[in-house]
Amino acid sequence: MIPFLDKIEGLAKKIGAVNTIVNRGGKLIGFNTDCRGALEALEEKMDLGGKRVVLLGAGVPAGPLVLVLKKEAVN
């Protein structure tokens, strides 16, 4: 799908995966919402600021989730 898009949002570009496409003024923009959704679910339960996180598993979302957690200043 990525070759058919006009633009790819930063995180989606970094991880090379798109799961949401938005048409903005005729331009198709790709996003990846998995990591943001996982982070929001965690933040609903706890404040992650300054916390240490252990991520168990190495499935497809693991790498991108690490990027998002680092961006949010989680140790």
PyMOL Python script that loads the backbone (N, CA, C, O; Angstrom):
from pymol import cmd

cmd.read_pdbstr("""\
ATOM      1  N   MET A   1       0.812  -1.187   0.000  1.00  0.00           N
ATOM      2  CA  MET A   1       0.000   0.000   0.000  1.00  0.00           C
ATOM      3  C   MET A   1       0.863   1.263   0.000  1.00  0.00           C
ATOM      4  O   MET A   1       0.504   2.258  -0.629  1.00  0.00           O
ATOM      5  N   ILE A   2       1.991   1.227   0.697  1.00  0.00           N
ATOM      6  CA  ILE A   2       2.834   2.415   0.856  1.00  0.00           C
ATOM      7  C   ILE A   2       3.219   3.065  -0.478  1.00  0.00           C
ATOM      8  O   ILE A   2       3.214   4.293  -0.563  1.00  0.00           O
ATOM      9  N   PRO A   3       3.549   2.303  -1.512  1.00  0.00           N
ATOM     10  CA  PRO A   3       3.929   2.951  -2.776  1.00  0.00           C
ATOM     11  C   PRO A   3       2.816   3.790  -3.410  1.00  0.00           C
ATOM     12  O   PRO A   3       3.091   4.643  -4.254  1.00  0.00           O
ATOM     13  N   PHE A   4       1.579   3.557  -3.017  1.00  0.00           N
ATOM     14  CA  PHE A   4       0.452   4.272  -3.599  1.00  0.00           C
ATOM     15  C   PHE A   4       0.087   5.547  -2.835  1.00  0.00           C
ATOM     16  O   PHE A   4      -0.821   6.270  -3.244  1.00  0.00           O
ATOM     17  N   LEU A   5       0.777   5.828  -1.742  1.00  0.00           N
ATOM     18  CA  LEU A   5       0.466   6.996  -0.916  1.00  0.00           C
ATOM     19  C   LEU A   5       1.239   8.218  -1.375  1.00  0.00           C
ATOM     20  O   LEU A   5       2.334   8.112  -1.929  1.00  0.00           O
ATOM     21  N   ASP A   6       0.650   9.378  -1.136  1.00  0.00           N
ATOM     22  CA  ASP A   6       1.316  10.642  -1.457  1.00  0.00           C
ATOM     23  C   ASP A   6       2.273  11.063  -0.355  1.00  0.00           C
ATOM     24  O   ASP A   6       3.281  11.722  -0.612  1.00  0.00           O
ATOM     25  N   LYS A   7       1.950  10.677   0.876  1.00  0.00           N
ATOM     26  CA  LYS A   7       2.769  11.066   2.023  1.00  0.00           C
ATOM     27  C   LYS A   7       2.616  10.015   3.116  1.00  0.00           C
ATOM     28  O   LYS A   7       1.568   9.380   3.238  1.00  0.00           O
ATOM     29  N   ILE A   8       3.671   9.838   3.908  1.00  0.00           N
ATOM     30  CA  ILE A   8       3.628   8.927   5.043  1.00  0.00           C
ATOM     31  C   ILE A   8       4.050   9.695   6.286  1.00  0.00           C
ATOM     32  O   ILE A   8       5.107  10.326   6.302  1.00  0.00           O
ATOM     33  N   GLU A   9       3.235   9.645   7.315  1.00  0.00           N
ATOM     34  CA  GLU A   9       3.491  10.318   8.591  1.00  0.00           C
ATOM     35  C   GLU A   9       4.774   9.773   9.190  1.00  0.00           C
ATOM     36  O   GLU A   9       5.166   8.642   8.898  1.00  0.00           O
ATOM     37  N   GLY A  10       5.438  10.573  10.031  1.00  0.00           N
ATOM     38  CA  GLY A  10       6.749  10.270  10.591  1.00  0.00           C
ATOM     39  C   GLY A  10       6.943   8.889  11.176  1.00  0.00           C
ATOM     40  O   GLY A  10       7.854   8.171  10.760  1.00  0.00           O
ATOM     41  N   LEU A  11       6.107   8.492  12.137  1.00  0.00           N
ATOM     42  CA  LEU A  11       6.279   7.185  12.780  1.00  0.00           C
ATOM     43  C   LEU A  11       6.054   6.061  11.781  1.00  0.00           C
ATOM     44  O   LEU A  11       6.808   5.088  11.761  1.00  0.00           O
ATOM     45  N   ALA A  12       5.034   6.186  10.962  1.00  0.00           N
ATOM     46  CA  ALA A  12       4.753   5.149   9.960  1.00  0.00           C
ATOM     47  C   ALA A  12       5.932   5.007   8.999  1.00  0.00           C
ATOM     48  O   ALA A  12       6.280   3.897   8.594  1.00  0.00           O
ATOM     49  N   LYS A  13       6.536   6.120   8.641  1.00  0.00           N
ATOM     50  CA  LYS A  13       7.696   6.086   7.751  1.00  0.00           C
ATOM     51  C   LYS A  13       8.871   5.402   8.442  1.00  0.00           C
ATOM     52  O   LYS A  13       9.577   4.595   7.837  1.00  0.00           O
ATOM     53  N   LYS A  14       9.071   5.733   9.715  1.00  0.00           N
ATOM     54  CA  LYS A  14      10.190   5.183  10.479  1.00  0.00           C
ATOM     55  C   LYS A  14      10.084   3.666  10.625  1.00  0.00           C
ATOM     56  O   LYS A  14      11.090   2.963  10.530  1.00  0.00           O
ATOM     57  N   ILE A  15       8.873   3.159  10.855  1.00  0.00           N
ATOM     58  CA  ILE A  15       8.707   1.722  11.064  1.00  0.00           C
ATOM     59  C   ILE A  15       8.341   0.978   9.781  1.00  0.00           C
ATOM     60  O   ILE A  15       8.359  -0.252   9.745  1.00  0.00           O
ATOM     61  N   GLY A  16       8.012   1.724   8.735  1.00  0.00           N
ATOM     62  CA  GLY A  16       7.700   1.097   7.455  1.00  0.00           C
ATOM     63  C   GLY A  16       6.382   0.356   7.420  1.00  0.00           C
ATOM     64  O   GLY A  16       6.229  -0.623   6.690  1.00  0.00           O
ATOM     65  N   ALA A  17       5.420   0.829   8.220  1.00  0.00           N
ATOM     66  CA  ALA A  17       4.111   0.167   8.259  1.00  0.00           C
ATOM     67  C   ALA A  17       2.999   1.202   8.401  1.00  0.00           C
ATOM     68  O   ALA A  17       3.093   2.129   9.205  1.00  0.00           O
ATOM     69  N   VAL A  18       1.950   1.028   7.610  1.00  0.00           N
ATOM     70  CA  VAL A  18       0.794   1.919   7.619  1.00  0.00           C
ATOM     71  C   VAL A  18      -0.446   1.083   7.903  1.00  0.00           C
ATOM     72  O   VAL A  18      -0.620   0.011   7.324  1.00  0.00           O
ATOM     73  N   ASN A  19      -1.314   1.571   8.797  1.00  0.00           N
ATOM     74  CA  ASN A  19      -2.570   0.866   9.029  1.00  0.00           C
ATOM     75  C   ASN A  19      -3.786   1.781   8.891  1.00  0.00           C
ATOM     76  O   ASN A  19      -4.924   1.332   9.030  1.00  0.00           O
ATOM     77  N   THR A  20      -3.546   3.056   8.620  1.00  0.00           N
ATOM     78  CA  THR A  20      -4.632   4.021   8.446  1.00  0.00           C
ATOM     79  C   THR A  20      -4.266   4.952   7.301  1.00  0.00           C
ATOM     80  O   THR A  20      -3.139   5.441   7.224  1.00  0.00           O
ATOM     81  N   ILE A  21      -5.222   5.195   6.412  1.00  0.00           N
ATOM     82  CA  ILE A  21      -4.995   6.114   5.295  1.00  0.00           C
ATOM     83  C   ILE A  21      -6.077   7.177   5.328  1.00  0.00           C
ATOM     84  O   ILE A  21      -7.265   6.872   5.434  1.00  0.00           O
ATOM     85  N   VAL A  22      -5.648   8.432   5.237  1.00  0.00           N
ATOM     86  CA  VAL A  22      -6.564   9.567   5.265  1.00  0.00           C
ATOM     87  C   VAL A  22      -6.449  10.317   3.945  1.00  0.00           C
ATOM     88  O   VAL A  22      -5.349  10.537   3.439  1.00  0.00           O
ATOM     89  N   ASN A  23      -7.594  10.705   3.394  1.00  0.00           N
ATOM     90  CA  ASN A  23      -7.620  11.504   2.170  1.00  0.00           C
ATOM     91  C   ASN A  23      -7.775  12.960   2.578  1.00  0.00           C
ATOM     92  O   ASN A  23      -8.835  13.367   3.051  1.00  0.00           O
ATOM     93  N   ARG A  24      -6.730  13.736   2.396  1.00  0.00           N
ATOM     94  CA  ARG A  24      -6.765  15.166   2.721  1.00  0.00           C
ATOM     95  C   ARG A  24      -6.587  15.961   1.440  1.00  0.00           C
ATOM     96  O   ARG A  24      -5.485  16.071   0.902  1.00  0.00           O
ATOM     97  N   GLY A  25      -7.687  16.507   0.967  1.00  0.00           N
ATOM     98  CA  GLY A  25      -7.642  17.314  -0.245  1.00  0.00           C
ATOM     99  C   GLY A  25      -7.158  16.540  -1.454  1.00  0.00           C
ATOM    100  O   GLY A  25      -6.470  17.092  -2.312  1.00  0.00           O
ATOM    101  N   GLY A  26      -7.511  15.266  -1.529  1.00  0.00           N
ATOM    102  CA  GLY A  26      -7.123  14.445  -2.664  1.00  0.00           C
ATOM    103  C   GLY A  26      -5.759  13.780  -2.510  1.00  0.00           C
ATOM    104  O   GLY A  26      -5.351  13.005  -3.375  1.00  0.00           O
ATOM    105  N   LYS A  27      -5.061  14.067  -1.439  1.00  0.00           N
ATOM    106  CA  LYS A  27      -3.762  13.445  -1.157  1.00  0.00           C
ATOM    107  C   LYS A  27      -3.962  12.328  -0.143  1.00  0.00           C
ATOM    108  O   LYS A  27      -4.622  12.524   0.877  1.00  0.00           O
ATOM    109  N   LEU A  28      -3.400  11.166  -0.416  1.00  0.00           N
ATOM    110  CA  LEU A  28      -3.509  10.032   0.496  1.00  0.00           C
ATOM    111  C   LEU A  28      -2.314  10.020   1.438  1.00  0.00           C
ATOM    112  O   LEU A  28      -1.163   9.942   1.010  1.00  0.00           O
ATOM    113  N   ILE A  29      -2.619  10.098   2.746  1.00  0.00           N
ATOM    114  CA  ILE A  29      -1.585  10.157   3.771  1.00  0.00           C
ATOM    115  C   ILE A  29      -1.706   8.921   4.655  1.00  0.00           C
ATOM    116  O   ILE A  29      -2.783   8.611   5.164  1.00  0.00           O
ATOM    117  N   GLY A  30      -0.583   8.218   4.831  1.00  0.00           N
ATOM    118  CA  GLY A  30      -0.562   7.001   5.626  1.00  0.00           C
ATOM    119  C   GLY A  30      -0.086   7.256   7.041  1.00  0.00           C
ATOM    120  O   GLY A  30       0.853   8.019   7.265  1.00  0.00           O
ATOM    121  N   PHE A  31      -0.743   6.607   7.997  1.00  0.00           N
ATOM    122  CA  PHE A  31      -0.415   6.717   9.415  1.00  0.00           C
ATOM    123  C   PHE A  31      -0.311   5.314   9.997  1.00  0.00           C
ATOM    124  O   PHE A  31      -0.822   4.354   9.420  1.00  0.00           O
ATOM    125  N   ASN A  32       0.354   5.203  11.143  1.00  0.00           N
ATOM    126  CA  ASN A  32       0.321   3.977  11.919  1.00  0.00           C
ATOM    127  C   ASN A  32      -0.206   4.356  13.296  1.00  0.00           C
ATOM    128  O   ASN A  32       0.422   5.127  14.021  1.00  0.00           O
ATOM    129  N   THR A  33      -1.361   3.808  13.647  1.00  0.00           N
ATOM    130  CA  THR A  33      -2.031   4.176  14.899  1.00  0.00           C
ATOM    131  C   THR A  33      -1.857   3.142  16.004  1.00  0.00           C
ATOM    132  O   THR A  33      -2.288   3.375  17.134  1.00  0.00           O
ATOM    133  N   ASP A  34      -1.235   2.005  15.703  1.00  0.00           N
ATOM    134  CA  ASP A  34      -1.090   0.936  16.694  1.00  0.00           C
ATOM    135  C   ASP A  34      -0.355   1.392  17.946  1.00  0.00           C
ATOM    136  O   ASP A  34      -0.827   1.180  19.062  1.00  0.00           O
ATOM    137  N   CYS A  35       0.790   2.014  17.760  1.00  0.00           N
ATOM    138  CA  CYS A  35       1.620   2.408  18.908  1.00  0.00           C
ATOM    139  C   CYS A  35       0.950   3.490  19.730  1.00  0.00           C
ATOM    140  O   CYS A  35       0.960   3.438  20.960  1.00  0.00           O
ATOM    141  N   ARG A  36       0.374   4.459  19.064  1.00  0.00           N
ATOM    142  CA  ARG A  36      -0.309   5.532  19.783  1.00  0.00           C
ATOM    143  C   ARG A  36      -1.445   4.949  20.601  1.00  0.00           C
ATOM    144  O   ARG A  36      -1.652   5.359  21.743  1.00  0.00           O
ATOM    145  N   GLY A  37      -2.182   4.006  20.044  1.00  0.00           N
ATOM    146  CA  GLY A  37      -3.284   3.368  20.765  1.00  0.00           C
ATOM    147  C   GLY A  37      -2.793   2.599  21.982  1.00  0.00           C
ATOM    148  O   GLY A  37      -3.408   2.658  23.046  1.00  0.00           O
ATOM    149  N   ALA A  38      -1.691   1.881  21.830  1.00  0.00           N
ATOM    150  CA  ALA A  38      -1.126   1.134  22.955  1.00  0.00           C
ATOM    151  C   ALA A  38      -0.662   2.086  24.054  1.00  0.00           C
ATOM    152  O   ALA A  38      -0.884   1.840  25.239  1.00  0.00           O
ATOM    153  N   LEU A  39      -0.018   3.167  23.645  1.00  0.00           N
ATOM    154  CA  LEU A  39       0.467   4.146  24.618  1.00  0.00           C
ATOM    155  C   LEU A  39      -0.694   4.802  25.364  1.00  0.00           C
ATOM    156  O   LEU A  39      -0.627   4.981  26.581  1.00  0.00           O
ATOM    157  N   GLU A  40      -1.747   5.157  24.649  1.00  0.00           N
ATOM    158  CA  GLU A  40      -2.913   5.771  25.299  1.00  0.00           C
ATOM    159  C   GLU A  40      -3.565   4.800  26.283  1.00  0.00           C
ATOM    160  O   GLU A  40      -4.027   5.217  27.345  1.00  0.00           O
ATOM    161  N   ALA A  41      -3.607   3.519  25.945  1.00  0.00           N
ATOM    162  CA  ALA A  41      -4.177   2.522  26.860  1.00  0.00           C
ATOM    163  C   ALA A  41      -3.348   2.439  28.140  1.00  0.00           C
ATOM    164  O   ALA A  41      -3.904   2.351  29.235  1.00  0.00           O
ATOM    165  N   LEU A  42      -2.015   2.465  28.004  1.00  0.00           N
ATOM    166  CA  LEU A  42      -1.153   2.446  29.185  1.00  0.00           C
ATOM    167  C   LEU A  42      -1.333   3.705  30.027  1.00  0.00           C
ATOM    168  O   LEU A  42      -1.402   3.639  31.254  1.00  0.00           O
ATOM    169  N   GLU A  43      -1.409   4.859  29.348  1.00  0.00           N
ATOM    170  CA  GLU A  43      -1.525   6.137  30.068  1.00  0.00           C
ATOM    171  C   GLU A  43      -2.853   6.281  30.793  1.00  0.00           C
ATOM    172  O   GLU A  43      -2.948   7.034  31.763  1.00  0.00           O
ATOM    173  N   GLU A  44      -3.886   5.568  30.335  1.00  0.00           N
ATOM    174  CA  GLU A  44      -5.169   5.586  31.049  1.00  0.00           C
ATOM    175  C   GLU A  44      -5.034   4.938  32.428  1.00  0.00           C
ATOM    176  O   GLU A  44      -5.773   5.270  33.354  1.00  0.00           O
ATOM    177  N   LYS A  45      -4.090   4.016  32.550  1.00  0.00           N
ATOM    178  CA  LYS A  45      -3.927   3.268  33.794  1.00  0.00           C
ATOM    179  C   LYS A  45      -2.840   3.825  34.704  1.00  0.00           C
ATOM    180  O   LYS A  45      -2.874   3.611  35.916  1.00  0.00           O
ATOM    181  N   MET A  46      -1.860   4.550  34.116  1.00  0.00           N
ATOM    182  CA  MET A  46      -0.747   5.042  34.946  1.00  0.00           C
ATOM    183  C   MET A  46      -0.033   6.198  34.249  1.00  0.00           C
ATOM    184  O   MET A  46      -0.134   6.379  33.036  1.00  0.00           O
ATOM    185  N   ASP A  47       0.684   6.964  35.046  1.00  0.00           N
ATOM    186  CA  ASP A  47       1.541   8.016  34.529  1.00  0.00           C
ATOM    187  C   ASP A  47       2.870   7.377  34.159  1.00  0.00           C
ATOM    188  O   ASP A  47       3.541   6.810  35.021  1.00  0.00           O
ATOM    189  N   LEU A  48       3.260   7.457  32.901  1.00  0.00           N
ATOM    190  CA  LEU A  48       4.479   6.802  32.440  1.00  0.00           C
ATOM    191  C   LEU A  48       5.724   7.674  32.571  1.00  0.00           C
ATOM    192  O   LEU A  48       6.841   7.182  32.409  1.00  0.00           O
ATOM    193  N   GLY A  49       5.547   8.948  32.860  1.00  0.00           N
ATOM    194  CA  GLY A  49       6.683   9.868  32.939  1.00  0.00           C
ATOM    195  C   GLY A  49       7.740   9.406  33.924  1.00  0.00           C
ATOM    196  O   GLY A  49       7.452   9.209  35.105  1.00  0.00           O
ATOM    197  N   GLY A  50       8.972   9.232  33.439  1.00  0.00           N
ATOM    198  CA  GLY A  50      10.079   8.852  34.296  1.00  0.00           C
ATOM    199  C   GLY A  50      10.083   7.407  34.761  1.00  0.00           C
ATOM    200  O   GLY A  50      10.957   7.009  35.530  1.00  0.00           O
ATOM    201  N   LYS A  51       9.123   6.619  34.309  1.00  0.00           N
ATOM    202  CA  LYS A  51       9.027   5.217  34.719  1.00  0.00           C
ATOM    203  C   LYS A  51       9.967   4.348  33.883  1.00  0.00           C
ATOM    204  O   LYS A  51      10.321   4.699  32.758  1.00  0.00           O
ATOM    205  N   ARG A  52      10.357   3.229  34.443  1.00  0.00           N
ATOM    206  CA  ARG A  52      11.095   2.210  33.694  1.00  0.00           C
ATOM    207  C   ARG A  52      10.068   1.225  33.162  1.00  0.00           C
ATOM    208  O   ARG A  52       9.113   0.869  33.853  1.00  0.00           O
ATOM    209  N   VAL A  53      10.271   0.796  31.942  1.00  0.00           N
ATOM    210  CA  VAL A  53       9.331  -0.113  31.304  1.00  0.00           C
ATOM    211  C   VAL A  53      10.066  -1.356  30.840  1.00  0.00           C
ATOM    212  O   VAL A  53      11.148  -1.265  30.259  1.00  0.00           O
ATOM    213  N   VAL A  54       9.487  -2.502  31.094  1.00  0.00           N
ATOM    214  CA  VAL A  54      10.003  -3.758  30.570  1.00  0.00           C
ATOM    215  C   VAL A  54       8.998  -4.231  29.534  1.00  0.00           C
ATOM    216  O   VAL A  54       7.823  -4.432  29.842  1.00  0.00           O
ATOM    217  N   LEU A  55       9.456  -4.405  28.333  1.00  0.00           N
ATOM    218  CA  LEU A  55       8.590  -4.851  27.249  1.00  0.00           C
ATOM    219  C   LEU A  55       8.901  -6.317  26.969  1.00  0.00           C
ATOM    220  O   LEU A  55       9.993  -6.657  26.513  1.00  0.00           O
ATOM    221  N   LEU A  56       7.937  -7.168  27.245  1.00  0.00           N
ATOM    222  CA  LEU A  56       8.114  -8.601  27.020  1.00  0.00           C
ATOM    223  C   LEU A  56       7.515  -8.962  25.670  1.00  0.00           C
ATOM    224  O   LEU A  56       6.370  -8.624  25.372  1.00  0.00           O
ATOM    225  N   GLY A  57       8.296  -9.643  24.869  1.00  0.00           N
ATOM    226  CA  GLY A  57       7.830 -10.048  23.546  1.00  0.00           C
ATOM    227  C   GLY A  57       8.524  -9.252  22.465  1.00  0.00           C
ATOM    228  O   GLY A  57       9.015  -8.146  22.693  1.00  0.00           O
ATOM    229  N   ALA A  58       8.553  -9.829  21.308  1.00  0.00           N
ATOM    230  CA  ALA A  58       9.227  -9.178  20.182  1.00  0.00           C
ATOM    231  C   ALA A  58       8.381  -9.300  18.927  1.00  0.00           C
ATOM    232  O   ALA A  58       8.909  -9.421  17.822  1.00  0.00           O
ATOM    233  N   GLY A  59       7.081  -9.269  19.100  1.00  0.00           N
ATOM    234  CA  GLY A  59       6.179  -9.345  17.954  1.00  0.00           C
ATOM    235  C   GLY A  59       6.260  -8.078  17.113  1.00  0.00           C
ATOM    236  O   GLY A  59       7.051  -7.179  17.397  1.00  0.00           O
ATOM    237  N   VAL A  60       5.454  -8.020  16.105  1.00  0.00           N
ATOM    238  CA  VAL A  60       5.476  -6.907  15.157  1.00  0.00           C
ATOM    239  C   VAL A  60       5.352  -5.543  15.832  1.00  0.00           C
ATOM    240  O   VAL A  60       6.090  -4.635  15.452  1.00  0.00           O
ATOM    241  N   PRO A  61       4.461  -5.341  16.814  1.00  0.00           N
ATOM    242  CA  PRO A  61       4.339  -3.999  17.400  1.00  0.00           C
ATOM    243  C   PRO A  61       5.433  -3.647  18.403  1.00  0.00           C
ATOM    244  O   PRO A  61       5.507  -2.492  18.821  1.00  0.00           O
ATOM    245  N   ALA A  62       6.272  -4.572  18.801  1.00  0.00           N
ATOM    246  CA  ALA A  62       7.260  -4.307  19.852  1.00  0.00           C
ATOM    247  C   ALA A  62       8.231  -3.194  19.479  1.00  0.00           C
ATOM    248  O   ALA A  62       8.420  -2.256  20.253  1.00  0.00           O
ATOM    249  N   GLY A  63       8.840  -3.283  18.318  1.00  0.00           N
ATOM    250  CA  GLY A  63       9.820  -2.270  17.902  1.00  0.00           C
ATOM    251  C   GLY A  63       9.230  -0.874  17.830  1.00  0.00           C
ATOM    252  O   GLY A  63       9.782   0.054  18.421  1.00  0.00           O
ATOM    253  N   PRO A  64       8.123  -0.699  17.120  1.00  0.00           N
ATOM    254  CA  PRO A  64       7.504   0.629  17.061  1.00  0.00           C
ATOM    255  C   PRO A  64       7.065   1.144  18.428  1.00  0.00           C
ATOM    256  O   PRO A  64       7.152   2.343  18.693  1.00  0.00           O
ATOM    257  N   LEU A  65       6.597   0.256  19.294  1.00  0.00           N
ATOM    258  CA  LEU A  65       6.173   0.683  20.628  1.00  0.00           C
ATOM    259  C   LEU A  65       7.360   1.216  21.414  1.00  0.00           C
ATOM    260  O   LEU A  65       7.220   2.186  22.159  1.00  0.00           O
ATOM    261  N   VAL A  66       8.518   0.601  21.263  1.00  0.00           N
ATOM    262  CA  VAL A  66       9.731   1.094  21.926  1.00  0.00           C
ATOM    263  C   VAL A  66      10.029   2.513  21.455  1.00  0.00           C
ATOM    264  O   VAL A  66      10.378   3.368  22.269  1.00  0.00           O
ATOM    265  N   LEU A  67       9.900   2.775  20.164  1.00  0.00           N
ATOM    266  CA  LEU A  67      10.143   4.130  19.641  1.00  0.00           C
ATOM    267  C   LEU A  67       9.213   5.154  20.284  1.00  0.00           C
ATOM    268  O   LEU A  67       9.645   6.240  20.669  1.00  0.00           O
ATOM    269  N   VAL A  68       7.938   4.802  20.396  1.00  0.00           N
ATOM    270  CA  VAL A  68       6.964   5.715  20.984  1.00  0.00           C
ATOM    271  C   VAL A  68       7.251   5.923  22.471  1.00  0.00           C
ATOM    272  O   VAL A  68       7.176   7.049  22.963  1.00  0.00           O
ATOM    273  N   LEU A  69       7.573   4.863  23.178  1.00  0.00           N
ATOM    274  CA  LEU A  69       7.880   4.988  24.601  1.00  0.00           C
ATOM    275  C   LEU A  69       9.114   5.868  24.817  1.00  0.00           C
ATOM    276  O   LEU A  69       9.136   6.685  25.738  1.00  0.00           O
ATOM    277  N   LYS A  70      10.125   5.710  23.988  1.00  0.00           N
ATOM    278  CA  LYS A  70      11.320   6.561  24.096  1.00  0.00           C
ATOM    279  C   LYS A  70      10.962   8.024  23.838  1.00  0.00           C
ATOM    280  O   LYS A  70      11.445   8.925  24.525  1.00  0.00           O
ATOM    281  N   LYS A  71      10.117   8.243  22.851  1.00  0.00           N
ATOM    282  CA  LYS A  71       9.696   9.611  22.519  1.00  0.00           C
ATOM    283  C   LYS A  71       8.962  10.250  23.697  1.00  0.00           C
ATOM    284  O   LYS A  71       9.039  11.463  23.895  1.00  0.00           O
ATOM    285  N   GLU A  72       8.260   9.446  24.469  1.00  0.00           N
ATOM    286  CA  GLU A  72       7.505   9.942  25.625  1.00  0.00           C
ATOM    287  C   GLU A  72       8.349  10.004  26.879  1.00  0.00           C
ATOM    288  O   GLU A  72       7.823  10.202  27.974  1.00  0.00           O
ATOM    289  N   ALA A  73       9.671   9.835  26.730  1.00  0.00           N
ATOM    290  CA  ALA A  73      10.633   9.957  27.827  1.00  0.00           C
ATOM    291  C   ALA A  73      10.441   8.914  28.916  1.00  0.00           C
ATOM    292  O   ALA A  73      10.611   9.196  30.102  1.00  0.00           O
ATOM    293  N   VAL A  74      10.089   7.722  28.503  1.00  0.00           N
ATOM    294  CA  VAL A  74      10.009   6.599  29.440  1.00  0.00           C
ATOM    295  C   VAL A  74      11.360   5.911  29.405  1.00  0.00           C
ATOM    296  O   VAL A  74      11.944   5.745  28.333  1.00  0.00           O
ATOM    297  N   ASN A  75      11.869   5.507  30.573  1.00  0.00           N
ATOM    298  CA  ASN A  75      13.183   4.837  30.630  1.00  0.00           C
ATOM    299  C   ASN A  75      13.068   3.378  30.243  1.00  0.00           C
ATOM    300  O   ASN A  75      14.068   2.661  30.234  1.00  0.00           O
TER     301      ASN A  75
END
""", "prot")
cmd.dss("prot")
cmd.show_as("cartoon", "prot")
cmd.util.cbc("prot")
cmd.orient("prot")
